[in-house]
């Protein structure tokens, strides 16, 4: 199946918004007969109310093969 790449930058601990974004992007990709593939760029943590939730969401997307693992320190 074809994939569509999405690049997501600087979630800053906003896990609720991240989940909404991922759901939207998944619907968008599937409406075009494709599967989404995500790449996280920038900060997953910092500032927002749920940094742990953002990290856990990124890990889940990696585990199911829908995400390129983040790079950097």
C-alpha positions as CSV (number, residue, x, y, z in Angstrom):
1,X,0.0,0.0,0.0
2,X,1.1,3.5,-0.7
3,X,2.2,5.8,2.2
4,X,2.0,9.5,2.8
5,X,4.7,11.0,4.9
6,X,3.8,13.6,7.6
7,X,6.3,15.6,9.5
8,X,5.2,16.7,13.0
9,X,7.3,19.3,14.8
10,X,7.4,20.5,18.4
11,X,4.5,19.0,20.2
12,X,5.8,20.4,23.5
13,X,3.8,18.1,25.7
14,X,0.4,18.8,24.1
15,X,-0.7,15.1,24.0
16,X,-4.4,15.8,23.4
17,X,-3.6,18.0,20.4
18,X,-1.1,15.4,19.1
19,X,-3.7,12.6,19.3
20,X,-6.3,14.8,17.4
21,X,-3.6,15.6,14.8
22,X,-2.7,11.9,14.3
23,X,-6.3,11.0,13.9
24,X,-6.9,13.7,11.3
25,X,-3.8,12.7,9.4
26,X,-4.8,9.1,9.4
27,X,-8.2,9.9,8.0
28,X,-6.6,12.1,5.4
29,X,-4.2,9.4,4.3
30,X,-6.8,6.7,4.2
31,X,-9.2,8.8,2.2
32,X,-6.5,8.8,-0.5
33,X,-6.0,5.0,-0.3
34,X,-2.8,5.3,1.6
35,X,-1.3,4.7,5.1
36,X,0.2,7.5,7.1
37,X,3.9,7.5,8.1
38,X,5.0,10.0,10.7
39,X,8.3,11.6,11.5
40,X,8.6,13.6,14.7
41,X,10.8,16.7,14.6
42,X,11.8,18.9,17.4
43,X,10.6,18.7,21.0
44,X,8.1,16.1,22.2
45,X,8.4,17.4,25.8
46,X,8.6,20.8,27.5
47,X,6.0,23.4,28.4
48,X,2.8,21.5,27.8
49,X,0.7,19.6,30.4
50,X,1.5,16.0,29.3
51,X,5.0,15.4,28.0
52,X,4.8,11.8,29.1
53,X,1.7,11.3,26.9
54,X,3.5,12.7,23.9
55,X,6.5,10.4,24.4
56,X,4.2,7.4,24.9
57,X,2.3,8.3,21.7
58,X,5.5,8.5,19.7
59,X,6.7,5.2,21.1
60,X,3.4,3.5,20.1
61,X,3.6,4.9,16.5
62,X,7.1,3.5,16.3
63,X,6.0,0.1,17.7
64,X,3.3,-0.3,15.1
65,X,5.6,0.8,12.3
66,X,3.9,4.0,11.5
67,X,6.7,6.3,12.5
68,X,10.3,6.9,11.7
69,X,12.2,6.8,15.1
70,X,13.2,10.3,16.3
71,X,16.9,11.2,16.0
72,X,19.1,13.5,18.1
73,X,19.6,13.8,21.7
